[in-house]
């Protein structure tokens, strides 16, 4: 019988959170193995809007959403849809989500996001120092919100004031200032909001692969699909579909949308579900935009990337097993053409799965049932933004010096 492969820390999942976590633990001197079934940045980490959003303190569940739910759910032009056939399975998650729309819960979740978002760049800084190639994929031009009507901009004032109270940099722009900043959007907005501290990547996968290069060079990346976790005195034993077995002193679960099934094996029931995220890409010889731009009413991002424009966004609640919904691709294409006057054909379409929890907060920290098992998943729309911060926090958990506010992200909140 083959002996299990031993490591000090096994990190499950090589999305951006798993890569950053493995790198932070490596920096702390731990011998790390990164276990991934498909490859670096093969899931949601590949297909996102490519934006670092330290301004993203507003949880999805907000009091104002309660009044908008009927129009969001039943309007054919909504950026938020549900596969109604999946409603019985989704109902427990949706009820928790509605509970998080209460004022007190929204305020608590906003504060928690503000704490962790303060580490957006400090969490990445040492990793980028070790990877100049990854740094070359970053662009520091900010992010622009576009408001198509005065009513929409007026409705955003409460969120603007909240971000201001939290010290988040933002600049309100007139229509003329928006036109000057992004000439190809001239006449499309009555006002804008610029987040100058935001950055974006010209190729998210290339960025993450460059970050992961030291792990790959050292042989720390292993092709493995973890299907079972067994607790024994000698360590945590991981059984993989490929036949290999690993024995780890500690395990960090960064498996995104597939993490809850592993957590359940040690008795932790976590209300994780998936937002099915879509993007389309247009191959363009010249960039039409200088920064990510979000037409707020349509709820998607247009991000200039290397040789292409990526249009990413909308929310669809359904199942990992459901096929892609053509109407979601049509929604993105129709609105992107309207805003930018695009005539180029769609070059690529993508569907991925955002791991989402009802309160918009990830789960970060040790399992209450097994302290050798640490969770780091459920980042929803902020995985790319919070990867460095999450890796740093996991390293602090392992070292026993995590900040007290990290309790807000504990699995025990459920």
N, C-alpha and C positions, 0 to 999 in steps of 0.2 A: 504493500500500500504506500502511495506517494505521501511523503511528509508535507504538512502545510508549509507554505512560504511565510516566514515571519517578517514582520516589520513593526516599528514603533507606532506609527500612525498610518492607517489606511483611509484615504479620502475617496469616497464613492461619488463619481461624477466629474467630468472634465469640461463642464461649462465654465463660464468666466468666474463664477463663485468658487467652484472646486479648484480651478487653477490658482486663483489668488490665495485661497486657503492653504493649498499645498506649498505655495511659495513662501507664505508667512511662516509656516511651521518649519520649513527647510531653513529659513533665516534664523530661527530660534535653535537650530542644531538638531532637530529631530530627523530621523530616518523615515522618509515618507514614500508611500506608494500611492499613485493616483490610478484608480480603477475606473475604466470607462468602456462601455460596450460598443460605441460607434466611432469615436474620435473626438479630438479637441474641438469645442465650439460647434457641435453638430446639431444642436437643438435651438432653443429660444435664444441662446447667446449669439447664434449666427444671424437670425432673422429680425432682430430688433431695429429700432430707429437709429441706433448708433450714437445715442446722445448721453452725455453725463449731465444729470439734472439735479444739482444740489438744491434747486428751488422746489423740488417735488414733495413738499410737506403736506399737501392736501390729500387725505385718504379718499379713495373712491366713494366710500360710504359717508355721505354728508346729509345733514337735515334737509337741504334744498332739493336733494334728489327724490325725496318722498313725493313731492308734488309733481315731479317730472316723470315718475315711473310709468303712468299710463301711456304718455306719448312716446316714451323711449321703447316700451315693449311692443306697442301696437302700430307705430308708424312705419310704413314701408321704407321711409328714408332715414331711419334711425341708425346711429352708429353703434347701438347696443341691441343685440338680438338674442333670443333664446330658442334653442331647438326644443319645441314644446313636447316632443315625444320623450324627452329626457327629464321632463319636469318632476315626476315622482322621485327620481334619484337626486335631483338638484334641490328639492324643497328644503331639506335640513340646512343646507348651505345658505340658501336664500333667506330663510328665517333669521339665521345668525347675522347675515348681512344687513337686513332691515333693522335689527337691534342695534347694530353699530352706527346707524344713521342718527341715533339720539345725540342731542347736543353735547352731553357730558362725555359720551364715548368718542365722539368726533374730536373734541378738544384733547382728550387723553391721547388718542392715536396721533393727532397732529404733533403734539409735544414729543412723543416717542420718535416719530420720523425726523423731527428737527434735531434731536440729539445725535442720531446716527448719521444724518446727512452732513453734519458738521465735519465728519471724517472722510467725506468723499475723496478729496485730493490728498490728504495726509495718509489715507489708507493705501493709495496707489503710489505715493512718492518713492518709497524705497524700492518697490518693484520696478518702477520705470527707470530708476538709477541703474538697476542691474540689467535693463533691457533697452538700450538706446533705439533698437529697431522698432520696438512697440511705440516708443515716444514719437517716432516719425509719422505714425498714423493719426496722431491727435491734431485737431484744429481748434484754436481758441478764439472763435468769432461770436460766441454767445448763441442764444436761441431766441426766436421771435414768435410771439403769439399775435395772431391777426384777428381783429374783431370786425365782423361784417355789418354790424348795426350799432347804433347808439344804445339801444336797449341791452344788447349783449355786453357791451363795455360797462354799462351801468351795473349790470348784474354781477360783474366780476369785481366790483370795488371792495366788497367784503373780504374776498380772498386776497386782494392786493394789500389791503390794510393789515390783514393777519400776517402775511409774509413780511410786511414792513416791520411789524412789532417783533418779529423773530430775527430781525437783522439781515434779511435776505435781500441782496442787491437786485433792484429792478428799476427800469426806467419807462415811464409812460410816454408814448409817442403820439404825435398827431398824424393824420393821414399823410401830410406832406413829408414828415420825417420817415414814415414807413416807406414811402415811394423812393426817397433818397437812399435809404439803406438797402432796399431790394427793388431796383428799377423794374424787374420783370413781374413784380406784383403791383405795379402802379394802378391805382384806382380800385383795388380789390378790398381795401379796408378803410373804415372810418377812424380807426385808432389801432395802436399796437402796444405791446409790452415786451421790452427787451430784457432778457436775463443775461447780463454781461459776463457772469462767472461760469456760464455753461460752456461745455466743449462738445465736440463730436469727433467721430472717427471716419476716416475715408474708406475704411474696410474693417468692420468689426471682427470678422474671422481672422484676418491677417494680424490684427492687433493682438488678439488672444493667443494665436499660434506663436507670435513673437514672444509674448510673456511666458508661454509654456516651454519655450525652447530649452532652457536649462534642465527642466525635468525630463524632457525627451532625450537630451544628450546623455543624461546620467542613467537612463533606463528605468526611470521612476514611473513612466506611463505604461500601464499594463492593460491589454485588451481583455476585459472581464465584465460579465453581466452578473452582478451579485443578486442571488435569488433567496438567500437564507442567511440569517444571523443567529448563531448559537453562543450563549453565554457560558463560559467555563472559568474556573479559577485561573487557568493559565493564560486567559485572554479571550477575545471575541473571535470566534471562528466564522469566516465568511465562505460560503459555498457558492460557486459560480456555475452558470449554465455551461460554460466551456469545459468544465471538469476540474479546474484548479480549486484549491482551498488555501485560504490565507488565515494566518493567526496574527492578530494585531493587539498591541497593548491598548490602543484607543482607536476608535473609528469615528470619522466625521461623515455624516450623510449630507451630500450636496447634490442629490439626484433630481432636483427640480420636481416636475409633475409626478414623478414615480416614487417620491420619497415616503409618502404616507404608508405605503404597503410595507416598507422596511421598518418604519417606526412601530407599526402595529404588532410586529413580531416580538417586541419587548414590552408590549402592553400599553403603548402610547397611541391613543386614538386622536388623530389630528384632523380637523375639518378642512383638509386641503382639497381644492378642486382646480380645474383648469379654465383659463380664458383662452379660447382659440384665437390666436393672433395671426393676422394676414399681412403680407406685403406684396407689392408689385414693383418692378424696376423698369426704367426706361434707359436704354443706352444712349448717351448724348455726347457729341464731340466736345461741347463746351458746357461748363456748369451754368445753370440758369439762376442758381441761388448761391449765396456766400455762407449760409448757415442754416441749420434746421429751422423750418417755419411751420407753424401749426395754425391752420384756420380753425379757430376754437369751436365754431358752431358745427363743424364737420368732424372734429375729434380725430384727426390723423396728423402725422408728421411727414413733411417732405424734406429729406436729408440729402444734400449733395455728397456723393461718394466718388471714388476713383472711376471715372469714365461712365458714371451712371447717376441717376436720381432714384432714390428709394422712397416709396410712398408706403408708410406703415401705420397701422392702427386699427381701430374699431374693436369692439368686444363682442364675442359670441360665446355663450355658455352652452355647452353640449357635452360631448364625450370625446376622449382620445380616439375612439374607434370610428367615429363618424367621418365620412369623406369630406373633402373640402366643399364649402358652400360657394357656388359660382356667384351668387348675389353679392357676397362680400368683396370679391375681386372687382365686380362691376361697380360697386359703390366707390371703391378707392379710385378706379380708373375714371369714372364719370366726374368726380369732384376734382381730381387732380387736373384733368383736361380743362375743366371750367376755370380753375384758379390760375393756371399757368399757360393756358392756350396751347397745350402740347399736341403735336401731330404725330410724333414718333410712335411706332407700335410698342406694345408691352413686350419686353424681352424675357421676363421671368416672373413667375408667380410662386408664392411660398405660403405654407401653413405651418404654424408651430404652436406650442402649448406653454402658456405662461402659468407657472404654479402660483395659485392665488388663495389667500385666506380671507375670511369675511371682514377682518378689521384692517386690511391693507398692510399689515406688519408681517415681516418674515418671522420664522421661528429660528432663533439663534440661542444656543446654549445646551447644556447637558440634559439628557433624559432623566426625569425624576425616578425612573425605574432601573436605570443602568447608567451610573455616572461616567463609565468609560465610553459611552456613546454620546456624541455631540451632534446637534442638528444645526444646519445652515441652509435653509431652503425657504421657498414661499415668497420670493421678492417681487412677484407680480410684474409691474412695469419698471421696477428700479433695480433689476439684477445687475445690469452693466454699471449703473451708477454706484451701487453699494458693494460691489465685489471686493474692492480693496479694503474697505472698512470692515466688511464681514470677516475676511481672512484675518485681519488684525485682531478682531474681537474673539475669534475662535482661538487664536494663539494665546490671547490673554486668559481665556477660559482654561486652556490646558495648563498654563502657568499658575493658575489660581489667583489672578489679580484683575478679573473683569470688573468694569465699572458697575455700580449698584443699579444704574438705570437700565442695564441690560435685562433686568427682571421683567421689564415690559414686553420683552420678546420671547420669554420663556414659554415652553409648551404648557406649563401649568396654568397659564391664563385661560385655558379652555376647560 
